[in-house]
Amino acid sequence: MKVAIVGASGAVGQEFLRVLEERDFPVDELVLFGSTRSAGRKYVFKGKEHEVKLLQHNDDFKDVDIAFTSAGAGTSKEFADTITRHGAVMIDNSSAFRMDEDVPLVVPECNAADALDRPRGIIANPNCTTIMMVVVLQPLEQLSHIKRIHVSSYQSASGAGAAAMAELEQQYRELVEQKPVTVKKFPYQLAYNVIPQIDVFQPNGYTKEEMKMYNETRKIMHSDVKCSATCVRVSSLRSHSESVWIETESPITVEQAQAAIAAAPGCTLCDDPANLVYPMPLDTAGHDDIYVGRVRKDLSDDCGLTLWLSGDQIRKGAALNAVQIAEYLIKVGDVK
């Protein structure tokens, strides 16, 4: 198995290296690719040093079986044909192909088999907030069809990359030292603040991030569900959280929902409010599962439930989900 990582020096690229090693993914040969900025850097994988190669339009992907790409939508679009030309499966972490009809959008806990139908050799990894939410909603969908979702996300600095995490830490240092605050990665200072905007605004008043949650949820779950989202950047460093309200066709009890979530793959129930037990970013960072708590009936709707979830979006929201897609392909014999 020859595996490539495109965008190896970024936050998700580095997480790919950790996840592949932790899960003992069957890598016989690993090749790393990056931009002119990162070409030449060296990273250790399973005790062996690997140097980042410059991503170019050539035959470097000729013997690659699986290519994990996380270098931005523009790079993915430009190099997709180069990466897949010789038969490599491209599992792409950008937004480039997510809504293309001939590219499957996959969360293995929900629609793993969609990955088998990929006419262009590309599988899209969904948006991090969408992944986290659908992993939790899938077991509830099995109890009763979900008609409507309202969700507010509380997204950490890490969602904007390693440089954004560094900027948040820098801002806190500058504030303590009473220095001017550096603001580059976000429209405003994030330290001691929340910013009710992630990505650019669309003509309907929603941001691209919010519309991703609407469109991607429907595609992944093969559902007519409607999702109204408000996505907010908060000053936590790593792990996103979401407050989710759903309306189902038939009522679901709290106990039914808790049992379904507790038994679902990729979910951990963390729900004991009497003892102040609920998921928080500080606790979920670095873990694979999505943690769920505060499950309760909605007071305004007999068919409504509301819950809180938190998870590491660099892992399950990005690198881990992509690796799990590859593991599924290997399991069913769809790649070497």
N, C-alpha and C positions, 0 to 999 in steps of 0.2 A: 504494500500500500504506500503510494507516494502522495504526500499531502503538501499543499501549498497554503501559505497565509499571506494575503495581500493586505498591506497596511499593518505590518507586524509591529511597528514602533508605537502605534496608538494605544489608547486605554483598552479598547476591545481586542486589538491584536495581541497585547500582552496577556490579556485574560484567556485568549485562545491557547496560548502556550501553557498556562497554568492548568486549565481545564483538561486539555489533551493529556498532560502528564498525570494529573490526579486520577483520571478515569482509565488510565493505561490504554488509551486509544491505540489501535494497531498501526502505528506509524513505522514503516521500514525506512522511509527516507523523507526528510522534511526540507522544504525550501521556503525561504522567507523573501518577500518582495516589499519594496517601498519606493518612496519618491526620491528625488535627488537629495533632499534633506536628510533622509534616514539611510540611504544606501551606504553600505560600509560598516554600519553598526553591527555589533555582535551580541547575540543572546544565547544563553545556555538552555538546552532542552535535553532532559534525561542524561545529564552529565557531559553532553557534547556541545561544543560551541558552533553556532551557525551564524554566518554573515548575511546581512540583508543585501539582496541583489536589487539593482534598479529595474523597476517595472518597465518593460519595453514591448513594442510590437514585434515579436520574434517567435521562435519555437521553444521557448523556455518551458512551456506547459505541455510539451508533447507527450510525456509519460506520466503526467499528473493524473491521479484518480479523483481526488477531491480537492477543490480550492475554496478555502474560506476567505471571503473578501469583506473588508471593512475599511475602505479608504474614501468613502463619500460617493454620492450618487453620480457625480460627473465622471469620476474615474471608473466606476462600475459600467456605466454606459459606454465609455470610450473603449474599454478593454474587454468587454464581454465576449466578443467574437474571438479575440486572441486567446482568451482563457479557455473557451469551450471548443475551439476548432478541432482539437485532436481527441475529444471525447471526455474531457474532465467535467465532473459535476461541479457547477459553481453554486455555492450556498452564500447568498449575498445578504449582507447586513444593512445595506443602504435602502433608501426609499425608491430607488430607480425603477424597479420592476414590480413592486408589490401589487399594483392594481391592474397589471397587464393580464388579459384573459388567458394567455398561453404560458403564464408563469404561476406555478402553485405557491400559495402563501401558507406556511405550515407552522403549526404548533403541535408537536407529536402527541401530546395528551388529548388533543381535540380532533385532528384530521391528518394523522401520519400518512395514510394511504394516498393522499393527494400528491405527495412527493414523488410517487411512481410515474405520474403523467407530467412530463416536463419536455415538451417539444423542442425547446431551445437549449436544453441542458442546464437551465437555471432554476434554482429554488430560492424564493425570497424569504428572508427572516422578517417577521413583522416588527412593528414599532414596539419599543419596550413596554410602554404602558398598556398597550393592547394585549401583548403576551401575558403579562401578569394578571390582567383581568379575566381573560377567557379561560385560563387554567382553572381559576376558581369558579367561574360561571358554568363551565361544562358539566360538572356533576349536578348542578341545580337544574340545568336544561333537561337532564334525564328524568327529573321528577315532574317538571311541568314546563312547557314552552315559555321562554322569556320573551315578553312582548316589547318591553321598554326598559331602557337603562338610563339613569342619570348618574354621572360620575364627576367627582372633583379629584384631580390628581395633585399630589404634593411632591414635586420632583426635585431631587437633589442636584447639586452642582455637577456631579459625575456624569449626568445625562448629557452634558455639553462637552465632555471629554476631559482628558488629563490636565490640559492647560486651564480649564475652568475650575477644576478642583484646586489647582495651585493658586489661582487668582483669589478664590474665596479665603484660603488660608492666609494669603498675603494681605488681604483687606483687613482681617482681624488683627494681624500684627501691626499694620499701619494705624488702625484705630487706637490700639493700646498705646502705641508710641506717639500718638497725636500728629501723625504725618498725613499728607494728602492721600486720599484713597484712590488706588488704581482701578479704573473701570474700562475694560476692553472686551471681555467675553459676553457680557450681558448689557442690556440697555441702561441699567441702573446699578448702583451698589447693591450687592446681594447680602452682604454681612448685616445682621440685625434687621433683615428685611424680607419681604416676599414680593414676587413680581408676577402679576396675573397675565403673563404672556409667555408662551413657548412657541417659537417659530413665528412666521409672519402672518398678519391678519389677511383673511379672505374677504371677498365682497359681502358675504353673509354675516360678517362680524365675528365669526369663529376663526381661530388660528389653524394653520396647517396641521399642527399636532392634534388638535381637537377633531378635525375632520378625518385624520387617520384613524382615530378610535371609532368613529362612526362607520367608515367604509371597510376597514380591515376586519372589524368584528363580524360584520355580515358575511364577508368572504370566507373567513376561517370557520365560522360556525354553520355555514350554509343556511343562513337564517334571514328572515325579514325583520329582525329586531331593529329598533331605532335607538340610537345612543346619542345622548346630548351630554357633552363634556365641557368642563372648564379645567384647563391645565395651568398649574401654578408652579413657578420655581421658588423653592424654599432654601433656607441656608444650612440644611444638613449637607454633609459631605458626600455620602454614598448611601444608596438604597432609596427607592421611590415608595410612596404610600398612596393609597387611593381610598376615598370614601365612596361607596357604591350603593345605589338604590336600584332595585329591580322590581318590575311588575310582571307577574306570571299569569298564565291563563287560569290556573287553579291555585287555591291557597296552599302554601308550604309552611309547615310549622317550623319554629326555630329549631326544635329537636331534630326534625328531618333534615334540615339544612346542615346543621352541625355534623350529623352523622355522615351525610354524603360528602361533605368537605373533608372530614377526618379520614375517610376511606379512599379519597381520590389521589391518584398519582400526582406528585409535584406540589401537594398541599400539606400544610401542617396547621391543625386547629390550635389556636392559642387564645382561648376564650374563657376567662374566669374573672369577670369584672369585680366580683365581690372581694377578690384578693389582688385587684389592680393588675391583672394579667391580660395583656393585649400586645399586639406586635408593634414594634418601634424600629426605625431605621438603624439605631445604634446596635440593636440585637440581630437584625436580619442581614446586615452587611456581611458578605463573605460566605453566605449560605446558599444552597441550591433551591430550596423550596420557597413557595410563596406562603407567607404566614397570614392567618385569618383570625380575626377576633371581632368582638362587639356585634355579633349576629343578633338581630332583633327584628320584631315585627314593625312594619311601618304604621304609624298611628293614623295616617290619612287614607290608607288603602288596605282592604282586607286581603288583597292578593299581592301586597307589597312586602318586601324584605329589605333591610339595609345592613351593611357590613363594612368592616374596615380591613384593608390588607396592606401588607408591606413586603417588599422583596428587593433583592439585589439586582438592579436592572443591568449591570454589566455582565452578570452571570446569566440568570434565567432570561433576563430581558435582552440578551445579545449573544455572548459567546456560548454559553451552555446550551441554549435552545438550538443553535446551529450545529453543535457537536451531537446533540441528541438526534437531530435529523439524519446526520451521517451514520450514526450508530444504527438507526432504524434501517437505512438502506443496506448496510452490511448484514444486518440480521436477516433480512428477507432475500439476501443474495442479489441485490440490484446493482452492486458495485463489486469489484474484485475482493 
